[in-house]
Amino acid sequence: MPQINNGVELIIRSFNYPDYEWGHKCTDRCLSIVKRKDQRMSFTLSMTSAGLKSVSLSVHTVTDRYNVDIDEDSLEVILGSVRSHLSIEVLETFSDTAFIGRFVTKSGFWLRHSNYLLRADPPDANDRNLEEDSRWIISLVRTVCESPESTAPGTPNSVTSMPPLLTMTRPIFIYVPDCQACFSRGRTDDHSSKHSIQVMVEYLESLLELSVSKPRSSRYAEKGLDVDSVMSYMLQGAGGMSMDAQATAISTYPPHNDVPDGLVERIEGATTVKSRGGVKSFLSLPDEVSGSISRLSKFALSHMRRKRMFGMIPKARFHLELGFCEWITLPNGSEIVPHRDGGNDCDVAAIFALYNSAFVSVEGSQVRLDAGQMYIFEPQKYTHSVSKPLLEGPRHAVALRFFRRPITN
């Protein structure tokens, strides 16, 4: 267990995303997890006689000192004049300079990151996401002597050099360069794959044509309307994405043609869904397309489980369910600028390329995505973008948007 004294200086990193540390963006009032070095901060720990059961954090600048506080209305973690008293739960130790811990407020709330921002939320045993996002890698930068007047030589409890940061990395997305097995049904050639992709391309292009010639007159369309009345929408709003992208999308139900129970309210909180009347505006999938989407969904989930990504581990206390499909077209010469999706848009997205190629980037990691390939990531947590289509014509893709649902029994 690290020797933690009053006045120790801490670097606090996300256990989930260890490249990100606690820090502050100049335009934000709230603390967040940040990647840029000039936005990172170290925090001075103040302890009472209760030790780690009652601590507070502060930041010292050249001219001033700021305390870490929790806004009563928004529950955001901010820098201010008032200090919030917290306790630190030590979850796992690694050395005498680093451990994994959790910050708990007096009311029992956990400090966690949510869409990068730091906030306090009540614990929930069924919320794996909350449990992961409230774990922190806490490293001791230096400690001060018990007495500021001490002239004794340096000891392990006095000023020390910065320790090496604990290395904990994981991939931020899954890239699947060959999805042929998803459609092959045991065949050795790729005929089934090409046929399934072509069927989906033709389906999307028919919807795009109908959306221009016979658009829905009402954004509050009723379920069961003819498929010859289609609504397309600009793929913007999520993460403040610019209209310059010119990407359009059309939403459909998942293969069973109904949104899973318990997810409707959350899905309808997504910007693009809410703006056009909720899930009632979704289209039902034709049988052949429904079968392909069902196989893609199972294929994506199998990769998540095999690689133990996004919390998909044995005995996980939640399911990932396909909430809806978003069919996306990016015109030739247009690009999707770096952005993050809204927190209600999904928890995990599997993006399957149907036609044309482009470079997709997630937090600076870039791959070329060709037709028949897939990548899977958490779009609400990571900044991502798409280049201009590399070949002539538009780029077509379908986004399978998965949502976490707690296991209640």
N, C-alpha and C positions, 0 to 999 in steps of 0.2 A: 504494500500500500504506500503510495507517495506520501512524503512528509509535507503536509499542507499547513502552513502557518498564516497568521494574519498578515495581509499585505502581499501575498503571493500574486504574481502576475500570470494570467491564464490566456491561452489560445484555445478557442472552442470551435471544433469542426463538426460537421454533420457526420454521423456514423453511416447514414444511408448514402451520402454523396461526399466522400472525404476530401474532394478537391475544393469544397466550399467551406468558408469560415464565417463566423459571426462578423458582421461589419455594418457599414452605413453608407448609403448613397446620398449625395449632397442634396438631391431633390426630394428625398423621403423623410418623413418624420419618424418612421418606424425602422427598427433594426431588421436586418435580413441576413440570409446567407449569401455570400458574394464570392466570386472567383478572382476578380481583379485585385492585384496586390495593393494598389493605392486605396482600396476601399476596405481592406481588412483592418481589424482592430484587436488589440490585446486588452484584457480587462483586469482590474485590480480587485482582489477578493478581500472583503472585510468580514471578520467573524466575531461573534459574541462568545460568551463563555459556554454557550451550548454547542460550539463547534460547527460541524457541517449541518446541523439541524436549524441553524439560523445564520444565514450569510446574506451579503448584499454585494453588488457589482458596480464598479464605476470605471469611467474612462478619463484619463488625464491628457489634456492637450497642453500646448505651450502656454496658453493664456487662461485656461479654465479647467474645471472638472465637471463631468456630467454623470448623473446616476442612472442606472438601468431601472426603469419603472414600467408598470403595466397600466395602460389606459383603461379606466373603468368601463367606458362605453363600448369601445371596439375590441378590448382584450388584446390589442397589439402591444408589443414590447417596444418601448420608446426610450430615448435619452431625454432626461429632464432634471429638474431640481430635487424631486422627491425620490427616495430609494425604496424599492420593494424588497421585502425580506423573503428569502427563499430557503429551502433546504436542498441539499444535494444527496441523492441516492447513488451510492457507488454500486454499479452493476457488474463490473468486471475490471480487474487490474492487469496491467501488462509489465510495468516497470516502476521504478521510483520516481518517474517523471510523467507518466501518462496513465489514464484510466478511462473507462467508459462510464458515464454517469447520466443522471436525469435531474433536471431542475423542477422542483415542485413548489407551488405557491402555498400561502397559508390556508387557502380554501381547498387545497388538494388538486389544483389544476396543474397540468404538465406544460412546460414550455416546449414548443415544437415549431417546425417550419411548415408553412402551408403556402404553396405557390411562391416559395422563396421567403416570404415575410415571416418574421417571428411573431408568435402569438401564444396565448394561454388557452388551453382547451381542457374540458373535464376528461378524465381517463375513461376508456371504453374497452372492456375486455374483448369485445368482438371486432374491434377496429385495428387490424394489423398495420394499416397505413399509419395511424396515429402512434402506435407502439414503436414502429421503426423511426418515424420522423421526430420522436422525442428523445432519442438516444444521441448522446454527444460524446465525441472524443475530446477529452479535456487534457491539455498538456501544460505542464508548469514551465513557464519561461524563466522566471527567477523568483527568489524569495528575498525578503529583507530581514535584517537582524531584528531581534525582539526589541532592542533598545537602539534608537537612532544615534545615541552618543557613543555606542560601543566602538572601541578601536581594536577589538580582538581580530586576529587573522581570520581569513575566510574559512568557513566550515561548510559541510553539506547543507546546513540550514541558513546559510547566508547567501550572498550573491553568487549565482552560478551562471554558466554560459547557457545559451539556448539549446535545448535537447533536440536530437533529430526527431522529426515528426514521424509518428507511427504510420507505416505504409499500409493502407487498406484501400484497394481499388477493385472495381468491378466494371464490366462493360455497361455502357449507358443505353445500348440498343442491341437488338438481335438482327443480324442481316442474313437472310436466307437466299443465296444466289440461285438455287434450283428448287422450284416448287413442283416439278414435274410429278413427283411421287404423290402429290396431293390429288391429282386427277387421273393417274395412270391406271388405277384399279388392277394392279398386278401386271400390266403390260410392259414390255421392254422398250417399245417405241414411245414417242411423245405425241402420238395422234390425239389421244384423249385430252392432253393438256392444251394443245393448239385449238382443238375444237371448243373446249370449255371457255377458253379466253376469247375466242372469236364470238361465241354466243353472248358473252357479257359485253364485249365491245359493241356489237350490233344492238343490244338492248339499251345501253347507255346512249348511243347515237340516235336511236329512235325516240328516246325520252327528250333529248335535247331538241330534236326537230319539232316534236309536239309542243314543247314548252314555248317555242317561238310562234307556232301557228295557232295553237289552242291553249293559251295559258289559263290557269285558274283565275277566275275573276275575284274570288274571295280568299283572303289569307286564312280564314277560318273554315276550311273545307271539311266536309263530313267524310268519315271513313266509308269506303264502298263506292265512291264516285268512279266513273269510267276512267280507264287509264289514258284516254285521249284528252284528259285535262290535267296537265302536268305543271308543277311549279318549280322553276329553277331559281337560285338565289346566289348573290355574290358571296364568295367565301371570305368574309371579312367580319370584324367584330371580335372574334376570339383573339385575345392577346393584343387587341388594338391593331390588327393587321391592316396594312394600307390597302385602299381600294385600287392602287396602281397594279396590284397583282392580276386583276381581271380574271381571277379564277372563279368559275361557277360550279355549283353543286346541286344535287337532287338527292333527297333523303328517302330511304325505303325502310320498311319494317325488316326485322331479322327473318330467317327462313320460315319460322312458324307463323309469320304474318300477324304478330301481336307483340307489343313490348312486354318484357317479363314483369310480373307483379312486383310491386315495391320500387320499381325504378322510374315510373312515369313522372313523378314529381321532380325528381332530380334531373332527368333528361330535359324536361320542359323548362328547367332553369338555365339551360344553355342558350347563349345569345341568339344563335342562328335558328334554334328551334322555337324559342319564345316569340321571335319577331314574326313568325308566320303561322301562329295559331296552335302550336304544340304538336303532339304526336298524331293528332287527327289529320294532319296534312301529309303524313307519310304515305307512300305508295306500297301496295302489296306486290311481292315478287312472283313472276311466273315460275312454274314448276322447275323448268330446266335450270334457270338462273338460281332459284332457291337451293337446288341441290349442290351447285358449285359453291355458293356462299357457305353452305353448311359444312362442306369439306374443307374450305379455306379456314373457317373458324376453328374446327377441330385440329387442323394442321398447325395453326398458330399457337393454340393452347398447348399442344404436345411439345412444341419447342420451348415454351415458357417453363413448363414443368421439368423438362429434361435438363435445362440449364439453370433451373431454380431462380428464375428472374421474376421481378415484380412481386415478390412475396409468395410465389407459387411453389411452396415447399411442402413436404409431407406434414400432415396435421395442421395445415393452414386453416384458420377459423373463418374463411370466406370462400366464396366462389367468384370466378370472373365470368360474367354473362354478357353475351352480345346484345347490346341495347338497340342499336340501329346501324344501318349502312349508309355511308355518304359517298355518292358517286361524283367524282371530281374531274373537271376538265380545265386544263391550263392552256390557253391559246398559244400558238407559235409566236415567239418573240417576247412573251411575258414571263415573269418569275414571281415566286412567292417569297416575300422579304422575311428576314429573321423575325420570329414572333414566338410567343407561347400561347397555348390554348387556354380558355377559361377553365376553372376548376370543375364545372359541371359538364363540360363537353365529353369527358370520359376519364377513366383511370388509366387505361392502356389502349393504344391504337395499333392495329396491324394494317399497314398500307401495302396494298398489292397493285403493282403496275400492270395495266392492261394493254397500253399502246404507247409507243414512243419511249424515249429514254431521257433521263435528266440526272443531274448530280443532286443528291439530297444530303443535307448537312444537319447534324445534331451536335450542338455545343462544339462546333469546329471540326468534328470527326466527319469526314465526307466519303461517300461511296457513290458509285454510278449504279442507278437502279434502272434495269432494262425490263421490258415486258416479260411477265412470268416470274418476276422476282418480288421479294417482300422484305420489309423491315418493320420491326416492332419496338415501340418505345412508349414513354410516358410524356405525352405532348404538353401536359399542364405543368411539368417540372423543368423541361429542357427547351432552350431556344433552338428552333429548327427552321430550315428554309429549303426551297426547291429552286434550282437553276432554270433558265429558259430551256424548253425542249431542245434536245440535241439534233433531232432529225426534223424533216419537214412535217408540218401539220401539228395538230394539238397533242397534248399528253393526256391520256385517260388513266385514271386510277380509281380504286374503290378503297375507302377507309372503313375497316371494321372497328367499331367503337365499343370497347368492353367496359363494364362497370362492376365494381366490387359489391357483393351482397353477402352480409354476414351469415354464417351458419348458426342457426338458432337452436338446434337440438344436438 
